[in-house]
């Protein structure tokens, strides 16, 4: 056995392979982002609070990026809104107000930096959660479902009991039911519930292959507000997906190797099985059982000409699954990092054709850095290595074996554990408290050796009667140490680090065997390094390029930047030899708008073009992981949560002093004022037709005005067949020599932006009011269509507050209010560029009530999130002290603290505090 005593990195200067890898990592260093949320699920009208932590690959604070983008999507994967979060030392804070009007369902929060877009959306942070709502129409479903495959044709057996939130059966209700496959309806039926509220049915599914997401919708015929959706698992519970992953990537005949396997059930979760592997003679060559979450491993010596099959039983029925075909020639790697506490044992073997007296290379990487590169010959057919674990940092180590031709042959990832972590001790002054008591607690953070640690933490305190805490949930440690490096779903990720036991570490090795055996796209790493498409957004600056005639770079051009927002300032810069420019050290403004102008040496506007490096959001294509609706086989804790929210909402509504007059009528009056003004000054025949509200526009932020009109107005189009006016010959549609924007066959005569007609951009004066036949200028001037076309493409939903559409006798009119209020002057001018970056979000402060000794309130305090603080810092002694007030109900609270020292350590700890009625002893 060869014992390696030192890392062999001295040849990095001359080894072309190492130089390529290091060059790639230098130009494309990775960063990982994690969000800490205050709780796992929410109610409409609630606030989602989050803390963001952006770290380099080595888990130090990112100094590359100063802002991130946090986005919210609904259960259809449709973008809803975004937050641009400013970072300080990699840390940021924010929130989303979940409006009462939100439909309940699965929502997804996604977060990323501009730099992370270089690596694809797989590297973004993404988490799905459920937003619910409860009211008098809410149904609870108790369901049983099974796919019956015993007959020639598949049948879905369904039994559903429907009750209201008071557990009263929805008996003898006529209901309409649908079976949906994604957005396609594949079955409809009329049914009636039994006296006890039960629907029992059998749905024939035919012989076709079942694919996609299925849902069963139930709607009350008499009251369509009463409806519910049941996710359907159209998979045989006796079927599993059994996958085999040979260590290093493949089996090679004649080489003893290890094979990881994973058994996945119909619900997508790991399934425990026992299996044996047989050859073509039906002789058992290996046996194994799953250790944790459907994963395990076994050893196999494959032979030429043999085929291997795994046999296992599910519910007494024997199943078979073929193993991957072994390669006749090749190399294999096997790594044992669990047998020796201080060493890694690495076994590398080669088949006859690969036994070359040339240098093979074993590259070890961690946190996107080369840790060591070992070169050796495989002339003898094998090399055994023993390497001290002290040579490696803590975390996932990625080993890759390269051929003498520098082609990747085998890959393996292992986890090195030095037990570096943050120990958190949470202590309250008393064991129990009364409702509305002031509660203080201390946090003590220490390193693994017991010395004090200064770190940054988020603290959430939730009511156990309303918020159910998962035992082995995702946390900051499991995410950065594990989930950020692996693809696919990891069940109970916190379990792997919950206990320092051999079982946990062997199970973690199985996870790495089965979900981490495919590594880098080495084609990207080994080919010449390209320029990153997405830049890291460091500091608050604006960059771009100036080009002149024939798109050539314009050097030494003076540029002036003028802030058009609330904070007025002016600064200037000069373009370099490549036409590039940068405005540095700009003040942080939550909603900024800038004008950039070019000046030549004589102080006149230069005839050149400005292009600003504007942020481009990631595409909206994301995989939604549906969360089971809370009302299906409802958990008592979640039911309490939604009931408490509804109870408090009703009590608050009942105590509000109703204002005099009719609020709705006042809104209508305000709307009528603008309509009256529009009729008097713009179009005498205008009548309100439709309004696109600010809430609707926020959900379409990335769409241009042209696209949103196409989506919101079904008959919006462009064409040349339309009428010019209202009376006589002008009222008859006719063919024109040019196109215009239309609603159906009616002309969009006026586009008013901030009460200014776009006609002015063409030097035209609108005379619609005085025109005898009310012939629109737009009808006969092709330049107006060109102007409106530009504006429709240049304005986006995020620029607009609202759009009101009026209908005339033969025309339509658009009345658009923008956020800038600057009217239609958005067409480009020579040497001028208007830049409106996404505004930085100013986080709100979490409201925590303070109760005095004699405080009385008629409104009960039924908070679910009792306390939230995203910016808790332990001092040089590792200490922090916090306080909060209890709510009204007795029970228990969970205090959850998680954070990092920004130097590679992570801490996560939960604690309980008991609340008792005032009559009970503390």
N, C-alpha and C positions, 0 to 999 in steps of 0.2 A: 504494500500500500504506500502510495506517495503522500507524504505529509507536507502540506503547504504552510510555511511559517510566516510568510510575508506576502502582501499583495504585489502582484506583478504589473504595476501601472507605469513603470519606467519606460516601457516601449510605446507608450501612447503617442509620443512625438513622431515616431516613425511608422507606426502601424496605420495604414490607410483606413482600415475598418473602424478603428477607434476614433480616428480623426473625423470620419463621416458622422458617426453617432454623436460625438461631442459637439460637432458643428450644428447638427440638427437640434439638439437640446439647448444650445446657446441661442439659437434663433427662434425656437419655438418652445420656450419654457412653459410648463403647464401651471395653471392655478385652479383651485377647487373652491366651490362656494357652498355654504350650508345655511339654511334658515332654521331658527328656533321659533316655534309657534307657541302661543300661550295655552292652547288646548287642542284636542284631536278632532272636534266637530263643533258646529256652530248652528245658530238659529238666524233666520232672517231678521234684520234689524240689529244684529250683533256687530261687534268689531273684532276683526282678526288682527292680533298684534304679532309683530315678528322682529327678530334680531338677525342680522346677516353677518356672517363671518367668512371672509375671503382670505385664503391662505395659499402660499406657494406649495409646490409639490413636497417640499421638506417640512411642511406644517409651520413655517414661520409666517409672520404677517406679510401680506402682499403690499409691496411698495410700488408695484407696476401700474395698478389700477386705482383710480380715485372715485369711480362711480359704477353702479350696477343697475340692472333693469329687472324689476320684479313685476310679473304679469299674472293676470287672473283670467281663467278660461271657464266656460260653463261645460255642462256634461256632453254637449255636442261638439266640443273642441273649438267653440267660437270665442275669439278674443273679446274680452270685456273692458278691461282697463289696465293701466300700467302705473308703476311708481319708479321714478328715477331717484335712486338713493345715493346720497353723497357719503363717501367712506372716509374714516379717519383711522389710519393704521390698520386698514382691512376691515373695520367694524362699521356697521350702519344699523339704522332703526327705521321702522315704518309701520304702516297699518292699512287695512282696507275696511271701509264702512260697508257692511253687507246690508243693502237697503231692504226695507220691508216688502218691496215689490218684487224682489228676486223670486223666481220659481225655485222650489226646492229640488235638490238633486246633487249629483257629484260635481264638485268644482275642483279645479287644478291650479295650483300656484307654481309658477316656473320662474327661475331666477338665473341670470347669467351676466357676465361682463362682455364688453365688445370683443376683448381679446379671446375669450373662450369660443367665440364663433369660428375661429380658425380650426377647431378640432371637432366641430359638429355638435348637434343637439344632444348626443348621448352623454356629453360631459356637463350638461346643464343640471342644476338642481331642479327636481320636480317632485311634487307631493300632491296626492289627491285626498280630499276630505268631503264630508257630507254637510250640506246646509239644509236644515229642515224647517218645518213650520207646522203649527198645530192650531186647529180651530174646530168649530162645531161640525165641519164637513169631513174631518180627518177620519180615515178608516185605518184600523189595525188588522194586519193579515197574519194568521197562523197557518203556515203552509207545509204541505208534504208533496214532494214530487219525485217521480222515478221514471226513467226511460226504460220501457219494457221491450226487450229484444228477443224474448223467447218465442215470439210468433214470427211468421214469415215477413210481416210488415211491422215496422217499428211503431210503437204507441207511447204517448206521453201520458202517464197517470198523474192527475192533479187532484188534490183535495185541499181546499182553502176555507178557513173559517174567518168571517168578516165581523168585526165588532167596532164600536166607536171607542173613544178614549176613556169612557166610563165602564168599558167592558160589557156594554149592552149589545146583544147580537143584532145584526142587520138582517132580521128574519123576514122571509117572504118578499124580498126586494127583486123587482125585475131589473136585470142588468144586461148590458151589452159587453161582450168580451172579444178581444182581438189577440191574436198571436202575431208578433212582429219579429222580423229578421232584420236587424239594424233599422232602416227606415222603410222597409217593405212589409206591407201587410200580407200575410200568407193564410190567415184564417179569421173568420168572423162568425159569431154565434149569439143567439139570444137565450139567456138562461134565467132561472129564478133560484134565489137562495132558499135553503130549507128554513124551517121554523127556528133553528139554532144558528142561522146565518152561514150555513155550509154550502159551498159549491163543490161538487164532485163530478169530474168528467174525464173522459179518455179521448185524446186527440190523435188521430192517425197521421203519421208523418211520411209515409211512403218509403221508397227504397233508395232515394237519392242520398248522396253524401251530405251530412249535416255540417254546416260551417257558418261562421258569423256569430253575432250576439243576439240572443233571443230574449224577448220580454212578453209577458202576459198582462194585458191591460184590462181593467174592470171598471165600468162606468155605470153609475145608477141612471136608469132611464128617466126617472122623474126629477132628479136633482143632479145635474151633470157636474156640479161642483164636487160631488162625492165620487172620487175616482182614486185608483191606486195602480201601481205598476209592480209586478213581481218578476225579478230576473229569473230566467229559466236556464238550467244546466242541461242541455240536450246532449249529454254524454253518458255512456253506460257506466254506472258506478263500479261495475266489475272490470272495467278497462283502465289500464294505466299506460302512460308513456314512459317506457324504460330506455334510458340513454346510456351509452358506454363511451367513456373518454380515456383512452390509453395515456399513461403518463408520458409526457414529451411529445404527444401528438399522434403516434401510431405504434402498432405492434410490428415487430420484425421477427420473422421465422428464425428459430434457433437462439433467440435472446430472451432471457427471463425478464418479464416486465410486470408492472403493476397497472391495473385497470380500475379507474374510478367509475362509479355508476350512480344514476339518480332516477328514482321512480316518482313520477308525477301523476297524481290522481285527477279525476274529472274536474275538481274544483281548482286546479292549478297549484295545489299544495303537495308537499312531499308525502309519500305513502310508504309505510313500513312494510318490507317484504323480506323473505328468505329466498335465496336462489342457489342453484347448483349449475355448474357449467359442464356440459358433456361434449365429447367429440363425436365423430361419425360412427364410431363403434358403440356409442351410448355409454361410454365409460366416463365416470365423474373425474374431472381434472381440477376442479376448484369449487369451493363452497363459500358463501358469504351471507351476511345479514346487514340490513341498513343500521346505521348507528344513530343518526339524527336527521330528522326532516327528509327522509327518503334517500339519504346518501350513504354510500359505503365504498369498499374497495376490496379487491382480491388480486392474487398473483397468478400469472399464467406463463407457461413456456410453450409458445405456439410452434407447430411443426409444419413443414412443407406438405402440401396436399391435404391438410386437415381443415375442417370447418367446425366452428364452435357455436354451440347454442346454449342459451340460458333458459333454465326451466324454473318456474315459480308458480305458486298457487294463490288465487284470489277468491276468497269465500268458497274454498273447496274445489274450485275449477282450475285445472292445470293450464298454464299459458306457456308460450314459447317465444323467444326473441333471439335472433341471430346476432352474434358479435360482429364488429367490423372485420373485414378481411385483412389478414396480416400481409405486410409487405415482404416480398421475397428477399430483397436487399435493403440496406439502410443502416442508420445509426439509432441508438436508443439511449436515453438518459434516465437515471433513477436517483432521486435525492431523498435521503433520510435525515431529517432535522429534529426528530423527536427522541431517538434512542440515546443520544449523548447530550447532556445539558450544556456543554461548552463547545460542541463541534458539529459541523455539517459533514455528512458522508455522501460523496457523489460518485456514482458508478456510471461510466460511459463505455458503451460497447459498440462494435462495428461488425457488420457482416463481411464476408470474404472480399467482395469487390470494393469495399470502403476502407480496407486496411492499407492505408497509404503512409509512406514515410515522408509525409508533409505536415505542415502545421495546421491543425484544427484549432479553433479559438472558442473558448468559453467566456462569454461576457456576462458579468453580473451588474445589474443596475438597481438603484433604489432612488426614489424621489427624483426621477429624471436625471440622475447623475451616474456616470460610470464609477462603480466601486472598485472593480478589478477586471483585468483581462488576462486569462491564462492561455498559453499556447503549448501544444503538446502533439506528439505523434500517436497515431492509432495503428502503427505497423503491427503491433502484437495482437491487435483486435480489442484491446481494452485499456482503460486508464481509470484508476481509483484515486480519489482525492479525499483528503481530510483537511477541512479548513476551519479555523477558529471562528466562532460566531462573533467574537469581539471585533473582527474585521468589518462587520456590517452594522449599519444603523438599525434601529428598531422599525418594524413594519414589514411590508411586502417586498421581497427581493425577487427580481425577475432575472432568471438565467436563460441564456440563449446559446446554443451550440451552432457555430458556423463552420462550413466546409473550408478546405484550403482555397476554394474559389470565392470565398466570402458570401456564400449563400446560406440563409438560415435553415437549419435542419431540425432542431428540436427546441421546445420551450417548456419552461416549468417555473411556477411561482411558489414560493414558500413564505411563511410568516415567521420572523424572528422576534421573540418577545424578551425584552429586558425588564418588564414590569414597570416601565416608566409611566407614571400616571399622577393625577392630582387626587389626593385623598381629601374628601370633604366631610366635615363634621358639622351638622346642623343641630342647634340646641335652642329651645325656647326657655323662657324664664320659669314657666310653670308647666305641669303635665296637662292641665286642662283649663279652659276659660269659659266664660258665659257669653251669650250672644251680645254683640256690639261692644265687647271688651277691646281694649287696646292690647295688641299682642306684639311683643318684640322677640326677635330671635337673632342669634349670632351664627356667623359662618366662619369656620376656621379651615383654611386651605393649606395643605402641606404636601411636600414632595414624597416620593417613595421612601426616602430615608428619614422622614419625619421633620425635616427642616421647613420653615415657613415659606409660603409661595405667594407671590403677587400675581393675580390673574384677573381676567375679565369674564363676567358671568351674566347670564339671564336667569331671573327668578320668577317662576309662576306659581301661584297658589290657587288651587281649585277645590270646589266642594265635592266630596266623594259621593254625595247623594245624587249629584247631577252629572259629574264627569267621571267616566270609567277610565282608569289608568291601565294600560297594558303592561304586563310584567317585563317583557323583553323587547320593548319598543326601540325604534331607531333613536339614536342620540348622537351628540356631537362626536363622541369617540368612535362609535361603530361606523359613522359615516366617513370620517376622514381616514381612519385606519383600514377600512374595508370597502364600504359601498362605493366610494368615489373611484375605486380602481377596478371594479367588477361590473359586468353588464348583467342584466336580468334581475328578477326579483329575488331578494334574500329574505327568507322567513325569519322573523324574530332576530334581527341582526344583533341586538344588544345581548343575546344569550351567550354568544361566543366569548364575550369579555366579562361576563357576570361573575365567573368563578375561575380561579387559577387551578384548574384540575386537568389531569391527562385527558379525560373524556372530552372536554371543551376544545383542547388543542388538536386532538385527533379529528374531531368533527370539523374544525376549521380547515384542517388539511384536506379533508374530503371535499369541502366547499371549493377550495382552490383547485383541486384536481378536476372538478366537474364544471365550474363556471369561470375559470381563469386560465384555461389551457390554450386559448387563442389570444395571442398578444398583439404586438404592434403590426401595423401595415408596414412591413420592412421596405416595400418599394418606395414609400414616401421618405423613410429615414435615410436610405442609402443613395437615393438619386440626388443630384445637385440641389442645394438648398434654395428654395424660392423665397420671394419677398412675401411676408404675411399679408393676406388680403384685408384683415381687420386689425386695426392698430389698438394698442393699449391706450386707454384714455387716462393719461397722467396729467395732473394739475388741471386747472380750468383755463383752457386755451382753445384757440380757433386756428385751424391750419387749412391750407388750400393751395391752389395753383392759378397763376395768371398766364393766359396764352394770347398770342397775337394772331397775325395773319397766317393762314395755312396751319393753324393750331400749333404754332411753334412757341416754346417757352418765352415769356416776356420777362427779361431780367431788369433789375434796378428800377422797378416801378414802385412809386410811393402809394401806399394804401392807408386809408383812414377808416377807423372803426368808430361808429357812433351808436351808443346805446339808446334804444327807443323805448325802454321800459320805464319802471318807476324810478330807477336810479340812473341819473344822467351822467355819462362820462364819455370822453373822447380819447382815443389813443391811435398811434400810427406805427407803421412798419414798412420795410422795403423787401421786395421779392429778391431771391438769390439768383444765381446763374441758371438754375434749372426752372425758374419761374415760381418756385415754392415760396410761401410766406407763412408766418406764424405770429399771432397776437398772444402774448404771454401774460400771466398774472392777472387775469380778469377777475373782478369781484364775483363772489357767489351770489346769484340772484335767483329766486325761486321761479320767476317767470320773466324770461329775457327775450328781447327782440333787438336785432342789430342791423344797421345798414353799413355796408362796406363800399367805399368809393375809391376809384383810381385817379391819381393825378400824375401828369407828366412833369418834366422839369420846369415847365412854364406855368404850372399851377392849374392847367386846364384838365378837364376830364379826359382820360386816356381812352383811345378806341381799342380796348382789349376786353377779353372775357374772363370773368372770375368764376372759379369752381371751388366751392368749400367742401372739405371732407366731412360730409354730414353722416350722422349715425343711421345705419340701416338695420331695422329690427329683424330678428330671426324669423324664419317662416313660421306660420301658425300650425304646421303639421306636427302634431304630437300624439303620442299613444296615451289614451285615457285609460286609467285603471279604475273601472267602475267600483264604487263603494256601495255595499248593500244598503238599500233604504232603511232608515231607522225603524219604520213601522212594520217591517217584515220580521216576524218572530221577535218582536220588540224586547230589547233588554230593559229591565226595570229602571236601571240608572238613567239610560237615555230618555225613557218615557218621563221620568221625574224632571229631567232637564227641560224638555219641551213644554211640559205642563207648567213648570215654574215660570218660564218666560211668558207664556200666555196669561197666567194669573197676574203677574206683575204689570203686564201691558194693559190689561183691563182696569186694574186699580189706578194706574197712572192716568188713563183716559178719563176715568170717572171723577177724578179729583181736579182735573183741569178746569179753570174758569172759562166758560165759553164766551168768545168775543161777541159784542153786539153786531147785529147784521148778519148777512150771509157771505161767508168767505168765498165760496165758489162764485157767487154773483160778482164779487169785487174783481176776481180774476177775469171774468167775462168782460166786465166794464173796461179793464185795462186793455184787453185784446180789442175791444170795439173801438177804443180811442185810436189805436194804430190803423185799424181798418177804415175808420172815418177819415183820418189824415190821408191815407192812401187813395181813397176815393176822391177827396177834394183836390189833392195836388198831383196825383199820378195817373190814375185811370178811373174815370167816372163810373164805369160798368163793373168794377171789381167787387166780387163777393167771396167771402172766405170759403176755401175748398179743402185744404189739408195743412197740417203743421207737422214738421219733423222736429222733435224736441231735443234739448241738450242731452238728456239721458240716452236717447236713441243714437245720437251722434257719437257719444263717448264709446259706445259699443262698436263703432265703425271707424275708429280713429285712423286706421291705416288706409282707408278708402278715399279716393279723390271724389270731388263733388260730382263728377261725371258718373263714377261707379255707384255712388250712393243713390243718385237719382234713378239710375237703372234698376237698382234693387228695391227702392221704396215706392217708385211710381211704375206700375206694371206696363203701362202703355207709353212710357217715355222713349223717344226715338229721335232720329233725324231723317229728314227727307225733303223733297222739293215740291210735293203736292199739298197745297194748303191755301186757305183764303187770306186775303190781304186785310180785310176790315169787317165791318158789321152790317153795312147797308148796301143795297143795290148790287151792282156788278161785283163790287169788292168782297161781298159776302159769299161769292161762289168760289169754291176751291178750284185752283188751276195749277198747271205745271209751270215751275220756275226754272231758270237757268242755273240755279245754285241751291244748295241745301240750307236748311235751318233746323233748329231744335224744335221738336213738337211733342205734344201730349196727344197721342193718337194722330188725328189729322188736323189738330188745332195748333196754331203757332204760339210759341213762347215769345210774346211780344217784348216784355220788359224783364231785364235782370237787374234788380235793385240791390246794391251792396252798400250797407250802412246808409240807406236812403238816397244813394247816388246811382243814377242810371249808367250802365256801361256804355251807352251811346256817347257819353262825353269823351271817351278815349279815342273815338273816331272823329272828334270835332263836330259832332252832330248835336243839334238841340231838339229835344223831344217836343212835339206839338200834338201829342195824342188827344189832349183835352179839347183843343181848338179845331182839330181836323173834322171837317163836315162828315166824312164817311168813316171816321176813326180808323184810317189806314195807318198801320204801324210802319215806322221807319225801318224796323227790322225786316219787314216783308220784302223790301226792295233794295237793300244794301248788303251785298255779300261781305263787306268788311266787318260788319257787326257780328256775323256768324263766326268769322275767324277770331275776332276778339273774345267772344264768349267761349269759343272752343278752347282757347288758351287758358282762360280763367277757370273753366270747368275742370281742366287737367291740373292746373297749378294749385288751386285751393283744395285742401283736404278736410276731412271731417273734424280734425283736431283744431283747425283754424276757425271753425264756425260755432256760434252759440246756438242758433236755431234758424230754421227755414220755414217761412209761411208761403203757401201757394194760394193765389187768388184766381178765380175763373171769371172771365168777361163774357161778353155776348158771343164772341167768336175766338177769343184769345185766352192765353194764360199768362200770369205774371208771377215772378219769383221775387220774394222779399227776404233778403239774406242779411243776418246780423253776424259780423265777425268779432273775434276776440280782440283784434288790434284796433278796430273801429276806424280804419284808415281808408275805407271805401275800396273802389275797384282798381286802385293803382298798384297792381302787383305784376303787371307786364314788365318783362326785363328791359332795362335801358342799358345803353353802352356804358361800361365802366362802373356799373352799380349792381350790388347783390344784396338782397334782403335775406337775412338768416335768422330763423326762429328755432333754436334748439328745444328739445323736450324740457319742460321745466323741472327743476329739482324739487323733490317733494319735501315739505316741511312736516315732520312727524308730529302727531298730536300727543298730548300728555295723558297718560292713563289716569282716569278719575278714581280716586280712592277716598271714600267718605270718612269724615272725622266726627265721632260722636262724643259729646260732652256727658258729664255725669247726669244731668237732668234733661238730656235730649229726648224729645218726643216727636214721633212722626206717624202719620196715619197710613203711610205707604210702607209695606213690609220690604225689607232688604233681602232679596232672593238671588243675589248675584251668583253666577257659576264660576267666573274668574274673580276670585276674591282680591288678588293682588298681582301686579305685573310690573317688573322693573328690568329693562333690557341693558342697563348700564351700571351693574354692580361691580365694583373693583375692590379686591382685597389689598390691604396695605402691605408694607414691608414685613409686618408680623403675621401676614396671612389672614388678617381679620377684617370682617365687615359686619356692620350691625344695621338691621332693618326693623321696621315696625309697620303694622297695618291694623285695621279694625275688622272684627268678626262681623258676619252677617247675622240674620235673625234665627236661622234654624239650627237646632242641635244636630250633632253628627261628628264628622271628622273632615279635616282638610288634608290634601297632599301638597307638601312643599317640594318643589322640584327645582334643582339648581344644576345648570350645566354651562361649561365654559372651557377656556384654554388659557395657558400662559403665553401663547403666541411663540413658543419655542419648542413645540412638539409634544407637549403634555396636554391631556384632556381630562376633565372631571365631570362626573354625572352622579347625582345622588338624590334620593327621595327621602322624605321624612313625614311624619304625621303629627297633627295637632288636634286635640279633642275639644269639642264645643258641647257643653252640657247646659240644660235648662237652669235658670237661676235658683230653682228650688232644690236642685240636686247638689250634693257635695262635690267640690272640685278635686 
